[in-house]
Amino acid sequence: MDIWNHTSLSDFILLGLFSYSPYDFFLFSLVLLASATALAGNILFLLLAQADRRLHTPMYFFLSQLSIMDLTIMGTVVPKMAANFLSGSKFISRGGCATQIFLVVMVGGAECFLLAVMAFDRYVAVCHPLRYPVLMNWKACCLMSLASWMGGAADSVIDVGMVFSFPYCGSLQVDHFFCEVPSVLRLSCTDTSFFEDLIYACCVIMLLLPLGVIVASYARILMAVINMTSTEGKQKALSTCSSHLAVVGLYYGGAIFSYMQRKASARTPAEDRAISTFYTIIAPMLNPLIYSLRNREVMRAFKKVLGTWRG
């Protein structure tokens, strides 16, 4: 009853990530630790990419964009979740809910396109090294990055407009720790099946078309690597590409389970929360580790900056 006394009829109520067990504070501490690790890792990578001139290349430019996307989705979700857990006040305004949907969907779509761009970048670098400076010049890189962000933004505008065109009556309790499209749609008191089918179709296009570019790019890369005579060249190409493929696996694993189901009721709220935790907190924590720890150039830049600070 206390929640209802402090919210208006236009507010949604986020029930949160946890299920009111004795271990909630411990689990919350783990989530905060993972979030802090993700925050530190992505910010450190952005600083290294700016500080070391050897990292001023298209590949690290795109990785910097990926870090910005990870920081954006974390900044959208984690602070509100933490504030609601600590204060006990679980409400979120419709404007706040719309903002969360917009930013989460925008980043999800932009990252999908960006991963395809990164695969194309590796294809050109490995298969057409002499043409790489021409094809992947800074203007082309900026335009491809901007196109990724704009593609995600266009999808999110449509989603927000459609989600809030439906009437919501009765309970406005979102069984989630942020406003995610399937969880909000469950509260609508009208039939949303057509919109859910539309979301499904959009997700098929936005996920599978970039995935096709990624698969085609890496098929050509694999053929080129097999034909290489230099062992060092093979190792360098495989190391860089394996890191990118690991990031692709993290992204598509969460995205396919989260959005490529026709009905919002196809999963339980607990499954929704688990999947969302993966792509809003766990993946942003793992991404900088994946493409930094196995990358000699990033590690050299880190040791150089660390030596400068100590000196």
C-alpha positions in Angstrom: 0.0 0.0 0.0 2.9 2.4 0.7 3.9 2.2 -3.0 0.4 3.2 -4.2 0.3 6.1 -1.8 3.5 7.6 -3.4 2.7 7.1 -7.0 0.2 8.7 -9.4 -2.1 6.9 -11.8 0.3 7.6 -14.6 3.3 6.0 -12.9 4.5 2.5 -13.5 5.9 0.4 -10.7 9.1 -1.6 -11.2 9.0 -4.7 -9.0 12.8 -5.0 -9.3 15.4 -7.6 -10.0 15.1 -9.6 -6.8 12.3 -11.6 -5.3 12.4 -10.4 -1.7 14.6 -13.2 -0.3 17.1 -13.0 2.6 19.9 -13.0 0.0 18.7 -9.9 -1.9 21.3 -7.6 -0.4 24.1 -10.0 -1.2 22.8 -10.4 -4.8 22.5 -6.7 -5.1 26.1 -6.3 -4.0 27.2 -8.7 -6.7 25.2 -6.8 -9.3 26.8 -3.5 -8.2 30.3 -5.1 -8.3 29.7 -6.4 -11.9 28.4 -2.9 -12.9 31.4 -1.2 -11.3 33.7 -3.6 -13.2 31.9 -2.9 -16.5 32.0 0.9 -15.9 35.8 0.8 -15.0 36.7 -1.5 -17.9 34.8 0.5 -20.6 36.0 3.9 -19.3 39.6 2.6 -19.1 39.4 1.3 -22.7 38.1 4.6 -23.9 41.0 6.5 -22.2 43.6 4.1 -23.6 42.1 4.4 -27.1 42.5 8.2 -26.9 45.9 8.2 -25.2 47.9 5.8 -27.4 48.3 6.8 -31.0 48.8 3.2 -32.0 45.1 2.6 -31.2 44.0 5.4 -33.5 42.8 2.9 -36.1 39.3 2.0 -37.4 39.1 -1.2 -35.4 39.7 0.6 -32.1 37.3 3.4 -33.2 34.5 0.9 -33.6 35.5 -0.8 -30.3 35.2 2.6 -28.6 31.7 3.0 -30.1 30.9 -0.4 -28.6 32.1 0.8 -25.2 30.0 3.9 -25.4 27.0 1.7 -26.2 27.7 -0.5 -23.2 28.0 2.5 -20.9 24.8 4.0 -22.3 22.7 0.9 -21.6 24.2 0.5 -18.2 23.6 4.1 -17.3 20.0 3.7 -18.4 19.2 0.7 -16.3 21.5 0.3 -13.3 21.2 3.7 -11.5 17.4 3.5 -11.4 17.5 -0.1 -10.4 19.9 0.7 -7.5 18.0 3.8 -6.4 14.7 1.8 -6.3 16.3 -1.0 -4.3 18.0 1.2 -1.8 15.1 3.6 -1.3 12.2 1.2 -1.5 10.4 3.5 -3.8 9.8 1.5 -7.0 7.8 3.9 -9.1 8.9 5.3 -12.5 7.0 7.9 -14.5 5.8 7.2 -18.0 8.3 9.6 -19.3 11.1 7.8 -17.5 9.8 4.5 -18.7 9.6 5.8 -22.3 13.2 7.0 -22.0 14.4 3.6 -20.8 12.7 1.9 -23.7 14.1 4.4 -26.2 17.7 4.1 -25.0 17.7 0.3 -24.5 16.2 -0.4 -27.9 18.4 2.2 -29.6 21.6 0.8 -28.2 20.5 -2.8 -28.9 19.8 -2.0 -32.6 22.9 0.2 -33.0 25.1 -2.5 -31.5 23.6 -5.1 -33.9 24.6 -2.9 -36.9 28.0 -2.0 -35.4 29.0 -5.7 -35.1 28.3 -6.1 -38.8 30.4 -3.1 -39.5 33.2 -4.4 -37.4 33.1 -7.8 -39.2 33.3 -5.9 -42.5 36.3 -4.0 -41.2 38.1 -7.2 -40.3 37.2 -8.7 -43.7 38.8 -5.7 -45.5 41.9 -5.7 -43.2 42.5 -9.4 -43.8 41.4 -10.0 -47.4 42.2 -6.6 -48.9 45.1 -5.1 -46.8 46.4 -2.9 -49.6 43.0 -1.3 -50.1 42.2 -1.0 -46.4 43.4 2.6 -45.9 41.2 3.7 -48.8 38.1 1.7 -48.1 38.2 2.2 -44.3 39.1 5.9 -44.2 38.0 8.0 -41.3 35.1 9.5 -43.2 33.8 6.1 -44.1 34.2 4.9 -40.5 32.3 7.9 -39.1 29.5 7.4 -41.6 29.1 3.7 -40.8 29.2 4.4 -37.1 26.6 7.2 -37.5 24.4 4.9 -39.6 24.5 2.3 -36.8 23.3 4.8 -34.2 20.6 6.2 -36.6 19.3 2.7 -37.4 18.9 1.9 -33.7 17.3 5.3 -33.0 14.7 4.8 -35.8 13.7 1.4 -34.4 13.4 2.8 -30.9 11.2 5.7 -32.0 8.8 3.3 -33.6 8.8 1.0 -30.5 8.2 3.8 -28.0 5.4 5.3 -30.1 3.6 2.0 -30.4 4.1 0.9 -26.8 2.6 4.1 -25.4 -0.3 4.1 -28.0 -1.9 1.2 -26.1 -4.1 1.8 -23.1 -2.9 0.6 -19.7 -5.4 -0.1 -17.0 -5.6 -2.0 -13.7 -2.2 -2.9 -12.2 0.8 -0.9 -13.6 3.3 -3.2 -11.9 6.1 -4.0 -14.3 7.6 -7.4 -13.2 11.1 -6.3 -14.1 13.9 -4.0 -13.0 13.5 -1.6 -15.9 11.0 -0.9 -18.6 11.5 -3.4 -21.3 9.0 -3.7 -24.2 7.7 -7.2 -23.6 7.2 -6.6 -19.8 5.3 -3.4 -20.4 3.1 -4.9 -23.1 1.9 -7.5 -20.6 0.1 -4.7 -18.7 -1.9 -3.5 -21.7 -5.7 -4.0 -21.4 -6.1 -4.4 -25.2 -4.8 -6.9 -27.8 -1.2 -6.3 -28.6 -0.6 -9.4 -30.8 -0.3 -7.4 -34.0 2.4 -5.2 -32.5 4.2 -8.2 -31.0 4.2 -9.8 -34.5 5.6 -6.5 -35.9 8.4 -6.5 -33.2 9.2 -10.1 -34.1 9.5 -9.2 -37.9 11.7 -6.2 -37.2 13.9 -8.3 -34.9 14.3 -10.9 -37.5 15.4 -8.3 -40.0 17.6 -6.3 -37.6 19.3 -9.4 -36.2 19.6 -11.8 -39.1 20.6 -9.4 -41.9 23.7 -8.1 -39.9 24.3 -11.7 -38.9 24.4 -12.6 -42.5 27.1 -9.9 -43.1 29.1 -11.2 -40.2 28.9 -14.9 -41.3 29.8 -13.9 -44.9 32.7 -11.7 -43.8 34.2 -14.4 -41.5 33.7 -17.1 -44.1 35.9 -15.1 -46.5 38.4 -14.3 -43.6 38.7 -18.0 -42.8 39.5 -18.9 -46.4 42.1 -16.1 -46.5 43.7 -17.3 -43.2 43.9 -20.9 -44.5 45.8 -19.7 -47.6 48.3 -17.6 -45.5 51.9 -18.8 -45.5 52.9 -16.7 -42.5 52.3 -18.4 -39.1 52.5 -15.0 -37.4 49.9 -13.5 -39.7 47.6 -16.4 -39.1 47.9 -16.0 -35.3 47.3 -12.3 -35.4 44.2 -12.6 -37.7 42.7 -15.4 -35.6 43.3 -13.6 -32.3 41.6 -10.4 -33.5 38.7 -12.2 -35.1 38.1 -14.6 -32.2 37.7 -11.7 -29.8 35.1 -10.1 -32.1 33.3 -13.4 -32.6 33.1 -13.8 -28.8 31.5 -10.4 -28.5 29.1 -11.3 -31.3 28.1 -14.5 -29.4 27.4 -12.6 -26.2 25.2 -10.1 -28.1 23.2 -12.5 -30.2 22.8 -14.9 -27.3 20.9 -12.4 -25.3 19.1 -10.6 -28.2 17.7 -13.8 -29.7 16.3 -15.1 -26.4 14.9 -11.6 -25.5 13.2 -10.4 -28.6 12.8 -13.2 -31.2 9.7 -14.7 -29.7 6.3 -13.8 -31.0 4.5 -13.4 -27.7 5.4 -11.3 -24.7 4.0 -14.1 -22.5 6.2 -16.7 -24.0 8.6 -16.5 -21.1 8.2 -16.0 -17.4 9.1 -12.7 -15.8 12.0 -14.4 -14.0 13.4 -15.6 -17.3 13.0 -12.0 -18.7 15.0 -10.6 -15.8 17.8 -13.2 -16.1 18.2 -12.5 -19.8 18.1 -8.8 -19.4 20.7 -8.9 -16.6 22.9 -10.7 -19.1 22.8 -8.1 -21.8 22.6 -5.0 -19.7 25.2 -5.8 -17.0 27.1 -9.1 -17.7 27.9 -8.5 -21.4 29.1 -4.9 -20.9 31.4 -6.3 -18.1 32.8 -9.0 -20.3 33.2 -7.1 -23.6 36.2 -4.9 -22.6 37.9 -8.0 -21.0 37.4 -10.0 -24.2 38.8 -7.5 -26.7 41.5 -6.1 -24.3 43.1 -9.0 -22.4 43.8 -11.0 -25.6 45.0 -7.9 -27.6 48.7 -7.2 -27.4 48.3 -3.6 -28.6 45.8 -2.7 -25.9 48.0 -4.4 -23.2 51.1 -2.5 -24.4 49.1 0.7 -24.3 47.9 -0.1 -20.8 51.5 -0.8 -19.5 52.7 2.4 -21.1 50.0 4.5 -19.5 50.5 2.7 -16.2 54.3 3.4 -16.4 53.6 7.1 -17.1 51.3 7.4 -14.1 53.9 5.7 -11.8 56.6 7.9 -13.2 
